[in-house]
Amino acid sequence: MARAGLTPDRLARAGAELADEVGFDQVTVSALARRFDVKVASLYSHVKNSQDLKTRIALLALEELADRGATALAGRAGKDALAALANVYRDYAREHPGRYAAARLRLDPATAAASAGARHAGMTRAILRGYDLTEPDQTHAVRLLGSVFHGYVSLELGGGFSHSAPDSQESWTRILDALDALLRNWPANQTPDQTPNQIH
């Protein structure tokens, strides 16, 4: 019989805490059972398996990040909004490295569609409206920002910028300045016959 008080939501939150402590890859139903001092079988009435547990943690992390992002963006536009959202991801990753890794988990299409992932895309597009980008350039820019934010944060978490000058914060600030400048001066779309220096 499952221990009273255990629910899928409580297990997801405990799993998220465990992910922050030991790493998202190390989270399993067995590890969580040890945390609650219960038999593994008692958790299977709440989660199907370790993959189901990890998916629940991912959904929790996406929701937390989306809530933080929405709060940070309120009343901001342009570069202020860009920096605010970027800093939400970076700060969350520093505070909750396991949860942040969980938020990058690949979800099946149906689960992804029902997740807070759509809110993240919506927030990024809201920022880009301040730069007057239209499709398909807006989608290109969404992908660029996601690549820069998450790429930088992942490298930083891995210690990639710890042993050289300048300080990582200085680089982060300059990168956000550069992104703002790029978005304000987004290159015009060029068809093949408009390629610069084309030889005729």
C-alpha positions in Angstrom: 0.0 0.0 0.0 1.4 3.4 -0.9 2.4 5.7 1.9 -0.2 8.3 2.7 0.6 11.7 1.5 2.6 10.6 -1.6 1.1 12.1 -4.8 2.5 12.6 -8.3 3.0 16.3 -7.6 4.8 15.7 -4.4 7.1 13.1 -6.1 7.8 15.5 -8.9 8.8 18.2 -6.5 10.9 15.9 -4.5 12.5 14.6 -7.7 13.2 18.2 -8.7 15.0 18.8 -5.4 17.0 15.6 -5.9 17.9 16.7 -9.4 19.3 19.9 -8.1 21.4 18.0 -5.5 22.7 15.1 -7.5 22.0 15.9 -11.2 19.0 15.3 -13.3 20.5 12.2 -14.9 20.8 10.6 -11.5 17.1 10.9 -10.7 15.3 7.5 -10.7 12.3 6.0 -9.0 14.7 4.0 -6.8 16.6 7.0 -5.7 13.4 8.8 -4.8 12.1 5.8 -2.9 15.3 5.9 -0.8 14.6 9.6 -0.2 11.2 8.8 1.2 12.4 5.6 2.9 9.7 3.5 1.2 9.8 0.5 -1.1 10.1 1.3 -4.8 6.9 -0.6 -5.5 5.0 1.9 -3.4 5.8 4.7 -5.8 4.6 2.9 -8.9 1.0 3.8 -8.1 1.9 7.4 -8.6 4.5 7.3 -11.4 4.9 4.7 -14.2 8.7 4.6 -14.3 11.8 6.8 -14.1 11.1 8.3 -17.5 7.6 9.3 -16.3 9.1 10.8 -13.2 11.6 12.8 -15.3 8.9 14.1 -17.6 6.9 15.3 -14.5 10.0 17.1 -13.3 10.5 18.7 -16.7 7.0 19.9 -16.8 7.4 21.4 -13.3 10.6 23.2 -14.3 9.0 24.6 -17.5 6.1 25.9 -15.5 8.4 27.5 -12.9 10.5 29.1 -15.6 7.5 30.4 -17.4 6.1 31.9 -14.3 9.4 33.7 -13.6 9.6 34.9 -17.1 6.1 36.3 -17.1 6.8 38.2 -13.9 10.2 39.5 -15.2 8.7 40.7 -18.5 5.8 42.6 -17.1 6.0 46.2 -18.2 9.2 45.8 -20.1 10.0 46.1 -23.8 12.9 46.1 -26.2 16.3 45.5 -24.7 15.0 45.6 -21.1 12.7 42.7 -21.9 15.4 40.9 -23.7 17.8 41.1 -20.8 15.0 40.3 -18.3 14.1 37.0 -19.9 17.8 36.1 -20.5 18.5 36.6 -16.9 15.6 34.5 -15.8 17.0 31.5 -17.6 20.6 32.2 -16.3 19.5 32.8 -12.7 17.2 29.7 -12.7 20.0 27.5 -14.0 22.4 28.8 -11.3 19.8 28.3 -8.5 18.4 25.0 -9.8 20.9 23.2 -12.1 19.0 20.0 -12.0 15.6 21.5 -12.8 17.2 23.6 -15.6 18.5 20.4 -17.1 15.1 18.9 -16.8 13.6 21.8 -18.7 15.7 20.8 -21.7 14.3 17.2 -21.7 12.9 16.2 -25.0 9.1 15.6 -24.7 6.8 13.8 -27.0 4.7 16.1 -29.2 1.5 15.7 -27.2 3.2 16.3 -23.9 5.1 19.2 -25.2 2.0 20.8 -26.7 0.3 20.7 -23.3 3.3 21.9 -21.4 4.4 25.4 -20.5 6.9 25.2 -23.4 4.4 27.2 -25.5 4.5 30.0 -23.0 8.3 30.2 -23.4 8.0 30.6 -27.1 5.3 33.2 -26.6 7.4 35.2 -24.3 10.3 35.3 -26.7 8.0 36.3 -29.6 6.6 39.1 -27.4 10.1 40.4 -27.0 10.7 40.3 -30.7 7.5 42.3 -31.5 9.4 45.2 -30.0 12.0 44.8 -32.8 9.5 44.8 -35.7 10.5 41.4 -37.0 8.0 39.5 -39.3 8.0 35.9 -40.3 10.1 34.0 -41.1 12.7 36.2 -39.5 10.9 36.1 -36.2 11.2 32.4 -36.1 14.9 32.6 -37.0 15.3 35.1 -34.2 13.5 32.9 -31.7 15.9 30.1 -32.5 18.9 32.4 -32.3 17.9 33.7 -28.8 17.2 30.2 -27.5 20.6 29.0 -28.8 22.5 31.9 -27.3 20.7 31.8 -23.9 20.8 28.1 -23.3 24.1 27.6 -25.0 25.9 30.2 -22.9 24.2 29.0 -19.7 25.1 25.4 -20.3 28.7 26.2 -21.0 28.9 28.5 -17.9 27.3 25.8 -15.7 30.0 23.3 -17.0 32.7 25.7 -15.9 33.6 26.7 -19.4 34.3 30.3 -18.6 35.9 29.9 -15.1 39.5 30.0 -16.0 40.0 33.0 -18.3 39.4 36.7 -18.4 37.2 38.7 -18.8 34.7 37.7 -16.1 31.7 35.7 -17.4 29.3 38.4 -16.3 31.1 41.0 -18.5 30.8 38.7 -21.4 27.1 38.0 -20.7 26.4 41.8 -20.6 28.2 42.3 -23.9 26.4 39.4 -25.5 23.0 40.9 -24.6 24.2 44.3 -26.0 25.2 42.5 -29.2 21.9 40.6 -29.5 20.0 43.9 -29.0 22.0 45.5 -31.8 21.5 42.6 -34.1 17.8 42.5 -33.5 17.5 46.2 -34.2 19.5 45.8 -37.4 18.3 42.4 -38.6 19.7 41.6 -42.1 17.3 41.8 -44.9 16.3 38.5 -46.4 18.3 37.8 -49.6 17.3 35.6 -52.4 20.0 33.8 -54.4 20.2 36.5 -57.1 20.7 39.1 -54.4 23.8 37.6 -52.9 26.5 40.2 -52.3 29.5 40.2 -54.6 27.8 37.6 -56.8 29.8 37.1 -60.1 27.6 37.4 -63.2 
